[in-house]
Amino acid sequence: MQLRAAEKGARKALSAVDLLICATAAHHGLIVLHGDNDFVTAERFAVELRQRNVLEGPLGDRGAQRTGKPYV
């Protein structure tokens, strides 16, 4: 994944810990819950990885659109 990201122009490399978390989650079919944009980047280069940013709220942007209020 690190090589794919570099070839596609990702400027920041993922840490060894982030790569291990991604590999473990993908292998077990789990979703990575995070507050770190590195996992958003990782998802672009590993199609088997699923991630959700906890700072977006339970429904992501859709929740804010539906209620009219952003999650805090």
N, C-alpha and C positions, 0 to 999 in steps of 0.2 A: 504494500500500500504506500509505503514511504517513497518508493521509486516512481510509482504512478503519479503521486502528488507532485513530486519534483518535475517530472516530465510535462505535466499540465500547467506548470507555473505557480504552484502554491509556494508562497514566500516563506512560510513558517513551517518547520518540520514538527511532526508530532513527537511527543516524548515517548520513551520506551514504555512508561506506565500507561499512557493513553493507548498505545498500540496493543498492549497486553489486554487492556479492558475491552477494546474493540474486537480483538480476536476471540476472546472468551464469550462475549455477548453474541457475536455472530455465530459461533460454533453451537451455542445452546439455544439460539433463536430468541434471545432476550432483547429488550429495548434498553438502551443506555439512557438513564435519566441524569441530566447534568445542568450545570449553570456555566458552561465553558464552551466557547465557540469552536474550540479545536475539534469537538465531536461533530459539529455541523460540517466542517471541512472534511473530516474523515468519511462521513456518509457520502459525500460527493464522489469519492474514489473507491469505496467498498460497497457495492450494490446490495450485498447481503446484510449490511449493518443498518439497524434502525435506531434512531435517537429522538429524544424529546427534551427540549429545554424547559426546565422547571420554572424559569423566570417568565415564560409566556403564559402561565396559567394552565388550568386543566384542559382547555380546549384550544390552546394556541390563540391565534388572532381571531378565529371564529367566535370564541367566547366573548371577546371585547366587542365584536360587531353585533352580536346578538343582544347583549345587554346594554350596549352603548357606553359601558364603563370599562376602563382597562383594569386588569388584575394587578394588585399590589402585593 
